[in-house]
Every structure is written in C-alpha cells, then in structure tokens.
Amino acid sequence: MNQACHSASFLPRLLAHCINFYMTYFISSSLSPPLQFVAHPNCQQQLLTIWYENLSGLREQTIAVKCLVVVAVAFGLPLLAMGYWFAPCSRLGNVLRSPFMKFVAHAASFIIFLCLLLFNASDRFQGISTMPNVTVTDHPMQIYRVKTTEFSWTEMLIMVWVTGMMWSECKELWTEGPREYMQQLWNVLDFGMLSIFIAAFTARFFAFLQATRAQQYVNEKIHTTDLSLVTLPPEVKYFTYARDKWLPSDPQLISEGLYAIAVVLSFTRIAYILPANESFGPLQISLGRTVKDIFKFMVLFIMVFLAFMIGMFILYSYYLGAKVNPAFTTVEESFKTLFWSIFGLSEVSSVVLKYNHKFIENIGYVLYGIYNVTMVVVLLNMLIAMINSSYQEIEDDADVEWKFARSKLWLSYFDNGKTLPPPFSIVPTPKSFYHHIRWIVGMLHCRQRSVKKDLELGLDSSKSRVWMDAWMDVCVCVCVCVYTVFYATNSAIVSVKTYTLMARAIKLMLWPRVCWFLLMLFN
C-alpha cells in the first residue's frame, strides 16, 4: 500500500520535472517550445495533482471557497508561520509545503504589502493640511525636518516586508544562478523594484540622520526657548526651512521620487499571479506580448525622435527669448515639445519667431509637420497594428497559451523551499538550523579529506595551502589597519586612548602574520 502511494506521488513529480526541464531547455536555447505538449490534458492532469498535493478536497471546490481560503490564510499568516517554525514536519507543515498553499501564502503576503503602501498614503487622500511654504513643529525648539523625516510604523512595516522580499530574491539568485535568474523578466522586475525601495529608504534615513544632528546641535548649543530668535549656522538653519526652500538634491526629495516609482512597480507586480485565473490569464499574456512589441517599436521610434529633436534644437537654439514660447530653444524643451506633440498637447506656435526670419520659420514648419505625420500617422498606427496582431494570435489559441503560462507559474512553486512568504522567511526555522549544521559538518569533513590528500601527495601542495592562508591573513589585517587609521583620523568619537589600544591590537595581530608570510615566501 505504501509503495503504491509512493509511486502515485512520484510519477506526477517526475513528469513535472521533465516538463520543467523541457521548458527551460527551449527558453535557454532561444527556441519556442511546442505549447501543445505542455497544454495536453494528460500533462495538465498530472500538474493539477501536484498543485493540490495534501489538499485533495480543495480541488473540487468552487471559486468562492478558494477565495475564502485565501482570506483565511491572509488573516492567519502569522499563526501559520509560527506553527511551521516550531513543527515543520507536522500535518500543518505538510499542508503549507503544498504548491497551492505556498502560492496562496505568497499572494496573501504581497496583498498585505500593497495594503500597507495604500495605508501609508491614506492620511493624504483628502490633501495635506500643511502648505509647502509653512513649517509646523511640536515645540518651539524642534527642528522642522526632524518631524518630516521620522519613520511611521507603516513605513517600518514596509521596510520589514522589503527586507524579507529582498532576502527571498537573494536566495533564489543563489539557488538558480545569475543566468537562469535573469531569464525570468519577473525576477528582474522584482529585483529592480526592491532595489529602488532600498535606495528610497536609504536616502530617507540619511535625511533623518542629518536632521537629527541639527537637532542635537540645537539641544547642546542653543539655550533659548524659541529658535526663531537665534541665528543658526547655515548647515543647521537649512533643516528649519519649509519644503519650498529645499535644494533639488535634498535626500528627502530623492527618497520621495524613488518611493513613488517603487510603488508603481509594486502594483504592476500583480500581473504575475493573473495566469492562475482562466479569465485574466490571456489578458496578462497579451500584455506581455504587447510590451515586447513596444520594445521592438522603440528602436525605430527613438531613431526618428532623436533625429527631429536634435534638428529642431539646432534650428532654434539661437533664438532663446525671441520666440512665442521657449520650445526647441534647449535640448530639454525640444524633448518635451516633441514628446507631448505625439498626444496632441503641443501647439503650432512652437515654431513661430518674433523676428522676420521667414526662412528659418518655414523650415521649422516643414520639419514639425513631417515629424507629426511620421510619428502620429505612420509609426503609431504601425504600433497599433503590431499590438492587434499579437493579441489576435493569442486570442486564436487562447486556451493553449493560458495553460502554458499557468504551467510555468505552477512549476515555480513545485520545488522545495520558499514555504514561508516574506517577511516571515527572514526568521530562520529550526529546520534551517539543522540543514546549516549539516552543511558546516560536511564542509569540515571535506576540508579534512582535502588536507589528508595534500599530505599524501607531498609537502608542496600543503605548503601552498598554508601560503595562501598566510596571504589571506595579511590582507585581512592590512584592511583592518587601514580602516582603523581612517576612522580614527576622521571621527571625533574615537579618543586618543581608544586609538592607542586599537593600534596595539593591530600590531599584535599584524606582525606575527607578516613574519609567517615572509617565512613562507622565502622558504
């Protein structure tokens, strides 16, 4: 009976691994795999068996019941994570390791992350109460920027989620390798989105540190009850200014811009889970094909756009202040005028001069007219035709295309690992401790075997190993020494006594290793 059950679960997984290898081979070799093979009913039946592993009763349920399961998992995610931490091999652990539950847990975690992004901006839905030229503080001695750069509890939760997702991406990159990882465009989108989030929070943290230092200066040096009555140094007074006086390169402004880009990319990430649904799957596939068509079209578009942008700028660059509007007088104005003219938001008066230079003006009319005809009439209609053709190809064989895309989504959850979604994946489980201890023990055994092999082969091989160890010790000590000297000479925090103790410690570590390195070098 056990052998029959084992074979019943082994054969579908073997077929799934074969399908995964089959699809990976065609993708890595830049060939298009036959979709009919993956979309065949027999393959889909076996993949469904693995997808609902340990959840056979859920397979026949309606969409409403499955949605209730998703909601229950979203609300009970912390409890489920705690149960898996302490009992990964229990019945609950087996259920959570099923591909369907892993997909539901990751989807629920990402939906919670999007809700945090919305809730973080909910206080500004009706507009802000403080105008950009007004400063509001909690008390007269508070620096205004200390209040604006403080992290709220929702932002801290967002940072925890971003850290967990970045940790998951790093583990996936380590497991799959850079080449296979980069072949999946969703991985590139995830890594870019998380990198922008990290850059945004880093810039915000630097702004907070600078404001905190200014507040520390005020607390230590200023002994009045109102900052408006005191003349502050310029580097401190800057942090009391309202938003309208901030520099364009202010870290907080950079943080807000990067954060907005990351939020847009976060919501586009929802398209990754759409192939799981029969109605939205073909739409997501059409969107992917459309993006590919747009990238192909952009090559021709950029060539034509750059040609007219540079030409119009050269024609009108000498007429700054001598035109009806500043269009084409700088490279930036030339770019903005031509770009928005695609959508009909630029005026014909952009080429009109205040002087009676009819030849230049007529050439401007001709070039601007040719640009609009080429872009709007020819290229945009060509792009629409390409998108329509791609959509029609998918619509003609929508069922096969959708099943193939759904199979790719399923296969990403069939492998072991990724049971807990972010941010719960940050906390190591007892199971991970056990695997790490086994890995360390295995590495020690391998090192002992390699040392024995070196001794058996002769002294030269073991001497080279010792020589390399000595070289690594010298490099590490030199790096520590340089860092210590740099830190001590550029920071007022380290006292002379502390620096003397650190220098003695460096000498004690460095000189024996230098002598050992010279001995190995000349021996």
Secondary structure as GFF3:
##gff-version 3
##sequence-region A 1 523
A	DSSP	alpha_helix	2	28	.	.	.	ID=ss1
A	DSSP	alpha_helix	35	38	.	.	.	ID=ss2
A	DSSP	alpha_helix	41	51	.	.	.	ID=ss3
A	DSSP	three_ten_helix	56	58	.	.	.	ID=ss4
A	DSSP	alpha_helix	63	75	.	.	.	ID=ss5
A	DSSP	alpha_helix	77	86	.	.	.	ID=ss6
A	DSSP	alpha_helix	91	96	.	.	.	ID=ss7
A	DSSP	alpha_helix	99	120	.	.	.	ID=ss8
A	DSSP	three_ten_helix	122	124	.	.	.	ID=ss9
A	DSSP	alpha_helix	144	149	.	.	.	ID=ss10
A	DSSP	alpha_helix	153	176	.	.	.	ID=ss11
A	DSSP	alpha_helix	178	183	.	.	.	ID=ss12
A	DSSP	alpha_helix	185	221	.	.	.	ID=ss13
A	DSSP	three_ten_helix	227	229	.	.	.	ID=ss14
A	DSSP	alpha_helix	234	237	.	.	.	ID=ss15
A	DSSP	three_ten_helix	238	240	.	.	.	ID=ss16
A	DSSP	three_ten_helix	243	245	.	.	.	ID=ss17
A	DSSP	alpha_helix	251	268	.	.	.	ID=ss18
A	DSSP	three_ten_helix	269	276	.	.	.	ID=ss19
A	DSSP	alpha_helix	281	316	.	.	.	ID=ss20
A	DSSP	alpha_helix	331	341	.	.	.	ID=ss21
A	DSSP	three_ten_helix	348	351	.	.	.	ID=ss22
A	DSSP	alpha_helix	358	372	.	.	.	ID=ss23
A	DSSP	pi_helix	373	379	.	.	.	ID=ss24
A	DSSP	alpha_helix	380	396	.	.	.	ID=ss25
A	DSSP	alpha_helix	398	411	.	.	.	ID=ss26
A	DSSP	alpha_helix	430	457	.	.	.	ID=ss27
A	DSSP	alpha_helix	459	490	.	.	.	ID=ss28
A	DSSP	alpha_helix	496	522	.	.	.	ID=ss29
###
